[in-house]
Amino acid sequence: MYTAIIQKATEYSQMVPAKLLDSQRHAGPDRLGRYYTKADIGRLLIDQMSGLTPSRLLDLGAGGGSLSGAAIKHWSNIELLTVDIDERSLPHLSRLFHGCESLKHSHIRADALSQRLPQLIHSRFGHIDTAVCNPPFITPKWRKGFAMILEEAGFSGCMPVLSDVDAAVLFLAQNLRLLSTRATLGIILPDSLISAAKYRQFRKELLRRYCIHRAIRLPRGSFSNTDALAHIVILSKGSETATVPLQKLTNDRTLAPALHVGIDDAAERLDFDYHAHKVVAPRSQNVQVSLGSLTEELWRGSLSRTQGRLAEVPVLHTSDIRPSDAGKWCDLSDFGDFRKQLRGTTQVQYAEPGDILVARVGRNLERKVIGVSAGFPLITDCVYRLKVPEKFRDSVLSQLSNTNGQAWLASRAYGVGAKQLTKVDLLTFPLFL
């Protein structure tokens, strides 16, 4: 009976994702998936380009004009070119720039990702020496012309799946096609491009072909009506540098001192937190090993959150792990024991006493690490089930959940919205025994 319930939940949930995925993928604060930059973030981006004296600045996908507005306040007598497909953009920008008598503003209503845009712009305006951009955080429906945009910027061979490319990569590549030699671009990129393992080859190619002057991690809440995680990246067309300065804007809007990392380390991640955090060994315990060297088993649950809700039996999800219980051995007997019903099947994962449960997904996943003292809870695929030798269990649980451990997990998690922690990263957690 229980297996039938799980099967029913599985069948139903498999009918849902296609619709959900499409709506979530293209969701955003407006109909074009744009996150509007707050004024202080726009000023910060322009401040990072303060050493420049641009003559013609491009804002591709100008939207509400936050970046353009900050630019014209910083640079006088600049020629500004804005491009946006939204018919409401020009009236809005005209009102925004009203009274800027020294500004020469031109606007093109066009698809920012048209493969023919460079010919249109260069024929009318000539060279572009500076650009700013806050691209939409969506995955657009693939078009044939995208391949040319990526290829001309040097990114066609480094995408995980070429036909499923993020709009931010396309906007980055399009800007690089439009910019003149030695020109500089200030762009906001989603955390996935900065941190996700699947984009490591992209970062390697970016660092090889272009000069990254600075990457700044932004706090959540930097954009209107969303807490999407993103980074400011300042780069130019030119040779690579030996090191890349990484910084972080704190919640109180102060910039952390720059951390200079080598090109190989930057390709691993361009994230300040990732490189800044080090786990310090306790004075009495200084033998360091990786979690992977002690791990006997590490599995994620087999049921999606939707399947867990539809299963009609208790299934432990990250929302059932209280941050106040972090580091504790918890009695989870209330979730039932369905081992007899599941005997002979390997499709459904459950935890057992002695296991350590680690949240794989969530905004505060680093605070959701508990041990199982009793019970055999079924778990969703948002939870890792970790098994280590009995003599190390208390130490592993303590180190994963203490202040240093939480900071380490947070620094390895990534994601524009809800964060996620990969199995590969978790297994590199440093333990001191």
C-alpha positions as CSV (number, residue, x, y, z in Angstrom):
1,M,0.0,0.0,0.0
2,Y,2.7,2.4,1.0
3,T,4.7,1.8,-2.2
4,A,1.5,2.6,-4.2
5,I,1.1,5.9,-2.4
6,I,4.7,6.8,-3.3
7,Q,4.1,5.8,-6.9
8,K,1.0,7.9,-7.1
9,A,2.8,10.9,-5.8
10,T,5.7,10.3,-8.2
11,E,3.3,10.1,-11.2
12,Y,1.5,13.2,-10.2
13,S,4.6,15.3,-9.5
14,Q,6.0,14.3,-12.9
15,M,3.0,15.9,-14.6
16,V,3.6,19.2,-12.8
17,P,7.2,20.3,-13.3
18,A,7.0,21.2,-17.0
19,K,4.5,24.0,-16.2
20,L,6.2,25.0,-13.0
21,L,9.6,25.1,-14.6
22,D,8.6,27.3,-17.4
23,S,6.9,29.8,-15.1
24,Q,9.7,29.8,-12.6
25,R,12.5,30.0,-15.2
26,H,11.0,33.2,-16.8
27,A,9.7,34.7,-13.6
28,G,10.9,38.0,-12.5
29,P,9.8,41.3,-11.0
30,D,8.5,42.4,-14.5
31,R,7.3,40.6,-17.6
32,L,10.8,40.5,-19.1
33,G,12.4,38.9,-16.0
34,R,14.3,42.0,-15.0
35,Y,15.5,42.7,-11.5
36,Y,15.7,46.5,-11.0
37,T,18.9,47.7,-9.5
38,K,18.6,49.9,-6.4
39,A,20.2,53.3,-6.7
40,D,23.1,52.6,-4.3
41,I,24.1,49.5,-6.2
42,G,24.1,51.4,-9.4
43,R,26.4,54.1,-7.8
44,L,28.7,51.4,-6.5
45,L,29.1,49.8,-10.0
46,I,29.9,53.2,-11.5
47,D,32.3,54.0,-8.7
48,Q,34.3,50.9,-9.6
49,M,34.8,52.4,-13.1
50,S,35.7,55.9,-11.8
51,G,39.2,55.9,-13.3
52,L,37.7,55.9,-16.8
53,T,36.9,58.9,-19.0
54,P,34.3,57.5,-21.4
55,S,33.1,59.3,-24.4
56,R,30.3,56.9,-25.4
57,L,28.5,54.6,-23.0
58,L,26.2,51.8,-23.8
59,D,23.4,50.5,-21.5
60,L,22.1,47.3,-23.1
61,G,18.7,46.4,-21.8
62,A,18.5,49.7,-20.0
63,G,15.2,48.9,-18.2
64,G,14.5,51.5,-15.5
65,G,17.8,53.4,-16.2
66,S,19.4,52.8,-12.7
67,L,22.8,52.3,-14.2
68,S,22.5,55.0,-16.8
69,G,21.3,57.4,-14.2
70,A,24.3,56.7,-12.0
71,A,26.6,57.0,-15.0
72,I,25.5,60.5,-16.1
73,K,25.8,61.8,-12.6
74,H,29.4,60.6,-12.5
75,W,30.5,61.5,-16.0
76,S,29.6,64.9,-17.5
77,N,29.4,65.5,-21.3
78,I,29.0,61.8,-22.0
79,E,27.2,60.4,-25.0
80,L,24.7,57.8,-23.8
81,L,23.2,55.0,-25.9
82,T,20.4,52.9,-24.4
83,V,18.9,49.8,-25.9
84,D,15.7,48.1,-24.8
85,I,12.9,46.0,-26.4
86,D,10.2,47.4,-24.1
87,E,8.2,50.2,-25.7
88,R,7.8,51.9,-22.3
89,S,11.5,52.3,-21.8
90,L,12.1,55.5,-23.8
91,P,9.4,57.6,-22.1
92,H,10.7,56.5,-18.8
93,L,14.3,57.3,-19.6
94,S,13.3,60.6,-21.1
95,R,11.7,61.6,-17.9
96,L,14.7,60.3,-15.9
97,F,17.2,62.3,-17.9
98,H,15.0,65.5,-18.2
99,G,17.1,68.5,-17.3
100,C,20.5,66.9,-18.2
101,E,21.3,69.5,-20.7
102,S,24.9,68.3,-21.4
103,L,23.8,64.8,-22.0
104,K,23.5,63.5,-25.6
105,H,21.1,60.6,-25.3
106,S,20.1,58.2,-28.1
107,H,17.8,55.2,-27.7
108,I,17.2,52.2,-29.9
109,R,14.1,50.1,-29.4
110,A,15.5,46.7,-30.3
111,D,16.0,43.1,-29.1
112,A,19.2,43.3,-27.1
113,L,20.1,39.8,-28.1
114,S,19.7,40.3,-31.9
115,Q,22.7,38.9,-33.7
116,R,22.6,41.9,-36.0
117,L,22.7,44.5,-33.3
118,P,26.4,45.2,-33.6
119,Q,26.0,46.2,-37.3
120,L,23.1,48.5,-36.4
121,I,25.0,50.2,-33.6
122,H,28.3,50.5,-35.3
123,S,26.8,52.0,-38.5
124,R,25.0,54.7,-36.5
125,F,27.3,55.4,-33.6
126,G,30.8,54.1,-34.3
127,H,32.9,52.8,-31.4
128,I,31.7,52.1,-27.9
129,D,34.3,52.6,-25.2
130,T,32.3,51.8,-22.1
131,A,29.2,49.8,-21.2
132,V,27.1,49.0,-18.1
133,C,24.5,46.2,-17.9
134,N,22.1,44.5,-15.6
135,P,20.8,41.6,-17.6
136,P,17.6,39.7,-16.8
137,F,18.1,36.5,-14.8
138,I,16.2,34.1,-17.0
139,T,16.9,31.3,-19.4
140,P,15.5,32.4,-22.7
141,K,14.1,30.1,-25.4
142,W,17.0,29.2,-27.6
143,R,17.4,30.9,-30.9
144,K,19.8,30.1,-33.7
145,G,21.4,33.6,-33.5
146,F,22.6,33.0,-29.9
147,A,25.3,30.6,-31.2
148,M,26.9,33.4,-33.1
149,I,26.8,35.8,-30.1
150,L,28.5,33.2,-27.9
151,E,31.0,32.2,-30.5
152,E,32.2,35.7,-31.3
153,A,32.8,36.4,-27.6
154,G,34.6,33.1,-27.2
155,F,32.1,31.3,-25.0
156,S,30.5,28.8,-27.4
157,G,32.8,25.9,-26.4
158,C,32.5,26.3,-22.6
159,M,28.8,26.2,-21.9
160,P,27.4,23.1,-20.1
161,V,24.5,22.9,-22.5
162,L,24.6,25.4,-25.4
163,S,20.9,25.4,-26.0
164,D,20.1,26.1,-22.3
165,V,22.3,29.2,-21.8
166,D,21.6,31.8,-19.2
167,A,20.5,35.3,-20.5
168,A,23.3,36.9,-18.4
169,V,25.9,35.0,-20.5
170,L,24.3,36.2,-23.7
171,F,24.1,39.8,-22.5
172,L,27.8,39.6,-21.4
173,A,28.8,38.2,-24.8
174,Q,26.7,40.7,-26.7
175,N,28.3,43.6,-24.8
176,L,31.7,42.2,-25.6
177,R,30.8,42.0,-29.3
178,L,29.7,45.7,-29.2
179,L,32.6,47.1,-27.3
180,S,35.8,48.5,-29.0
181,T,39.2,47.2,-28.2
182,R,40.3,47.9,-24.6
183,A,36.8,49.1,-23.7
184,T,35.5,48.4,-20.2
185,L,32.2,46.8,-19.1
186,G,30.5,46.9,-15.7
187,I,28.0,44.1,-15.5
188,I,25.9,42.4,-12.8
189,L,26.0,38.6,-13.0
190,P,24.0,36.0,-11.1
191,D,25.7,33.9,-8.5
192,S,25.4,30.8,-10.6
193,L,27.8,32.1,-13.2
194,I,30.2,33.2,-10.4
195,S,30.1,30.1,-8.2
196,A,28.4,27.0,-9.8
197,A,30.8,24.1,-10.7
198,K,29.1,23.7,-14.1
199,Y,30.2,27.1,-15.1
200,R,33.9,26.6,-14.1
201,Q,35.0,26.2,-17.8
202,F,33.1,29.4,-18.6
203,R,35.0,31.3,-15.9
204,K,38.3,29.8,-17.0
205,E,37.6,31.1,-20.6
206,L,36.4,34.5,-19.3
207,L,39.6,34.9,-17.3
208,R,41.8,33.7,-20.2
209,R,40.3,36.0,-22.8
210,Y,39.5,39.2,-20.8
211,C,40.9,41.2,-18.0
212,I,38.8,41.0,-14.8
213,H,39.5,44.2,-12.8
214,R,37.2,43.4,-9.9
215,A,34.3,41.1,-8.7
216,I,32.1,42.2,-5.9
217,R,29.6,40.0,-4.1
218,L,26.4,41.9,-3.4
219,P,24.2,41.2,-0.4
220,R,20.7,39.8,-0.8
221,G,18.2,42.6,-1.2
222,S,20.3,44.6,-3.7
223,F,17.4,44.6,-6.2
224,S,13.8,45.7,-5.9
225,N,11.3,43.1,-4.9
226,T,13.7,40.2,-4.8
227,D,16.6,38.8,-2.7
228,A,18.4,37.4,-5.7
229,L,22.2,36.9,-5.1
230,A,24.4,38.5,-7.7
231,H,27.9,40.1,-8.2
232,I,29.3,43.2,-9.9
233,V,32.0,42.3,-12.3
234,I,34.2,44.9,-14.0
235,L,36.2,43.7,-17.0
236,S,37.8,44.9,-20.2
237,K,38.9,43.6,-23.5
238,G,42.5,42.9,-23.0
239,S,45.0,40.4,-21.7
240,E,44.5,38.6,-18.4
241,T,46.1,39.7,-15.1
242,A,48.0,37.6,-12.6
243,T,45.5,38.1,-9.8
244,V,41.8,39.1,-9.5
245,P,40.6,41.4,-6.7
246,L,37.5,40.1,-5.0
247,Q,35.4,42.1,-2.6
248,K,32.1,41.9,-0.7
249,L,29.5,44.5,0.0
250,T,28.2,43.9,3.5
251,N,24.6,44.4,4.6
252,D,25.5,47.8,6.0
253,R,26.8,48.8,2.6
254,T,30.5,48.8,3.4
255,L,33.1,47.2,1.1
256,A,35.4,44.5,2.6
257,P,39.1,44.9,1.8
258,A,40.0,43.3,-1.5
259,L,41.2,39.7,-1.5
260,H,43.6,39.0,-4.4
261,V,43.4,35.5,-5.8
262,G,45.2,33.8,-8.6
263,I,43.7,33.0,-12.0
264,D,43.3,29.3,-11.3
265,D,41.6,30.0,-7.9
266,A,39.4,32.6,-9.6
267,A,38.3,30.1,-12.2
268,E,37.2,27.8,-9.3
269,R,35.0,30.6,-8.0
270,L,34.9,34.4,-8.3
271,D,33.2,34.7,-5.0
272,F,34.8,36.6,-2.1
273,D,33.2,34.5,0.6
274,Y,34.5,31.2,-0.9
275,H,38.1,32.3,-0.8
276,A,37.9,34.4,2.4
277,H,36.7,31.7,4.8
278,K,39.1,29.3,6.4
279,V,38.2,26.8,9.1
280,V,40.6,27.3,12.0
281,A,41.8,24.1,13.8
282,P,41.1,23.9,17.5
283,R,44.3,24.2,19.6
284,S,44.1,20.7,21.0
285,Q,43.2,19.0,17.6
286,N,45.4,19.8,14.6
287,V,45.2,16.7,12.4
288,Q,43.2,17.8,9.3
289,V,41.3,15.4,7.1
290,S,38.5,15.8,4.6
291,L,34.9,14.7,5.4
292,G,35.1,12.6,2.3
293,S,38.0,10.5,3.8
294,L,35.7,9.5,6.7
295,T,32.4,9.1,4.9
296,E,30.9,5.7,4.6
297,E,27.8,6.8,2.8
298,L,26.5,10.1,1.5
299,W,23.1,10.1,-0.2
300,R,20.4,12.6,-0.9
301,G,16.8,11.7,-0.4
302,S,14.9,10.3,-3.4
303,L,11.6,12.1,-3.1
304,S,11.0,15.7,-4.4
305,R,9.4,18.2,-2.1
306,T,6.2,17.8,-4.1
307,Q,6.3,14.0,-3.9
308,G,6.8,14.4,-0.1
309,R,3.7,16.5,0.3
310,L,1.6,14.1,-1.9
311,A,2.8,10.9,-0.2
312,E,0.2,11.1,2.5
313,V,2.8,9.9,5.0
314,P,5.4,11.9,7.0
315,V,8.4,12.8,4.9
316,L,11.2,14.9,6.4
317,H,12.0,18.1,4.4
318,T,14.4,20.9,5.2
319,S,11.5,22.9,6.7
320,D,11.3,20.2,9.3
321,I,14.8,20.8,10.5
322,R,14.8,23.7,13.0
323,P,17.9,25.9,13.0
324,S,17.7,25.9,16.8
325,D,18.4,22.1,16.7
326,A,21.6,22.5,14.7
327,G,24.3,20.2,16.1
328,K,21.8,18.2,18.2
329,W,20.9,14.5,18.1
330,C,17.2,14.5,17.4
331,D,14.5,11.9,18.0
332,L,12.7,11.6,14.7
333,S,10.4,8.7,15.6
334,D,7.3,10.9,14.8
335,F,8.1,10.4,11.1
336,G,7.2,6.8,11.4
337,D,9.0,3.6,10.4
338,F,8.2,2.2,6.9
339,R,11.1,-0.2,6.5
340,K,8.9,-3.2,6.2
341,Q,6.8,-1.6,3.5
342,L,9.9,-0.6,1.6
343,R,11.7,-3.9,1.9
344,G,13.1,-4.9,-1.4
345,T,13.0,-1.4,-2.9
346,T,15.9,1.0,-3.3
347,Q,13.9,3.8,-4.8
348,V,13.1,5.6,-1.5
349,Q,15.8,6.8,0.9
350,Y,15.3,6.9,4.6
351,A,17.6,7.9,7.5
352,E,18.4,5.8,10.5
353,P,19.9,6.4,14.0
354,G,23.5,7.5,13.8
355,D,23.0,9.3,10.5
356,I,23.8,13.0,10.1
357,L,21.3,15.0,8.1
358,V,22.5,18.1,6.2
359,A,20.3,20.4,4.2
360,R,21.2,20.5,0.6
361,V,19.0,23.4,-0.5
362,G,17.7,26.5,1.3
363,R,18.4,30.1,2.2
364,N,19.9,29.1,5.5
365,L,21.0,25.5,4.8
366,E,24.2,26.0,6.8
367,R,22.0,26.1,10.0
368,K,20.2,22.9,9.3
369,V,22.5,20.1,10.3
370,I,21.3,17.5,12.8
371,G,21.9,14.0,13.9
372,V,19.3,11.2,14.1
373,S,19.2,9.7,17.6
374,A,16.0,7.7,16.9
375,G,13.6,7.1,14.1
376,F,13.8,6.1,10.4
377,P,12.4,9.2,8.6
378,L,11.9,9.2,4.9
379,I,13.7,12.2,3.5
380,T,13.3,14.5,0.4
381,D,16.0,15.1,-2.1
382,C,16.7,18.5,-0.4
383,V,18.4,16.6,2.5
384,Y,21.7,14.7,2.5
385,R,22.0,11.6,4.7
386,L,25.6,11.3,5.9
387,K,27.1,8.2,7.5
388,V,30.5,8.2,9.3
389,P,32.1,5.7,11.7
390,E,30.5,5.7,15.1
391,K,33.6,7.0,16.9
392,F,33.7,10.2,14.7
393,R,29.9,11.0,14.7
394,D,29.8,13.5,17.6
395,S,32.9,15.3,16.3
396,V,31.7,15.5,12.7
397,L,28.2,16.7,13.8
398,S,29.8,19.3,16.1
399,Q,32.2,20.6,13.5
400,L,29.6,20.8,10.7
401,S,27.2,22.8,12.9
402,N,29.4,25.1,15.0
403,T,30.0,28.7,14.0
404,N,33.1,27.9,11.8
405,G,31.3,25.0,10.2
406,Q,28.2,27.0,9.4
407,A,30.3,29.8,7.9
408,W,32.2,27.2,5.7
409,L,29.0,25.6,4.5
410,A,27.5,29.0,3.7
411,S,30.7,30.0,1.7
412,R,30.4,26.8,-0.4
413,A,26.7,27.1,-1.1
414,Y,25.6,29.0,-4.2
415,G,22.5,30.1,-6.0
416,V,20.7,33.2,-7.2
417,G,17.6,32.3,-5.1
418,A,17.6,29.4,-2.7
419,K,21.2,28.3,-2.1
420,Q,22.4,24.7,-2.8
421,L,25.3,22.7,-1.6
422,T,26.9,20.1,-3.9
423,K,28.0,16.7,-2.8
424,V,31.5,17.4,-4.1
425,D,31.8,20.5,-1.9
426,L,30.4,18.9,1.2
427,L,32.9,16.0,1.0
428,T,35.8,18.6,1.0
429,F,34.7,19.9,4.4
430,P,37.9,20.1,6.6
431,L,37.7,18.1,9.8
432,F,40.2,18.4,12.7
433,L,40.6,15.2,14.8
